């Protein structure tokens, strides 16, 4: 079922949906996927979510909503509003019951967006400060290496950036584990895993300026997983 139809079904049954954290989280995920960021953030703020197995994912949804709303505002030159959203993405609201990890890899992405906001309204000192923060985050073999590479480019460290993108491309060959998705069936789990491999490959190509190759990889990712949020985001920007 298409995301639009799934969201409509959940919205039509919202009074029932709000009785369960997992059901409401699905509605919020679809709001983000369909660019209804205000609604997603409103729903996230209106409820105290109780942690369940794997429940930390709700914080990623919170970050997605704020980063993408911030990017949208940045495009319309609403710099201060964009910055407010990016800074909010660094927070760990108590109502989500997700604690700040010792190594927050996703901060690499958020710092890069904050740096981009400062750069957009001409504060080069603050922009550099946040690009340096982004470049200093230990991200391991993850998709956030893409933002580390971008930050390195902003800092003029082209060789390090190239190595980062090359390593990201190599990491796509193994791909992440998807044990959580196994309950949906082997075929779907395989599709999700393969979609993420294409997505990471797309990021590596995008970082190296190979836009056609990146577009092809993002398209393959979405063919396999229509709900891949960031593949959809990057494809819309190409």
Secondary structure, DSSP 8 states (H G I E B T S, - for coil): --HHHHHHHHHHTHHHHTT-HHHHHHHHHHHHHTT-HHHHHHHHHTS-----TTTTHHHHHHHHHHHHHHHHHHHTT-HHHHHHHHHHTT---GGGT----SS-TTHHHHHHHHHHHHHHTT-HHHHHHHHHHHHHS---SSTTHHHHHHHHHHTT-HHHHHHHHHHHHHHTTT----GGGGGG-HHHHHHHHHHHHHHHHHHHHHHTT-HHHHHHHHHHHHHH-TT-HHHHHHHHH-
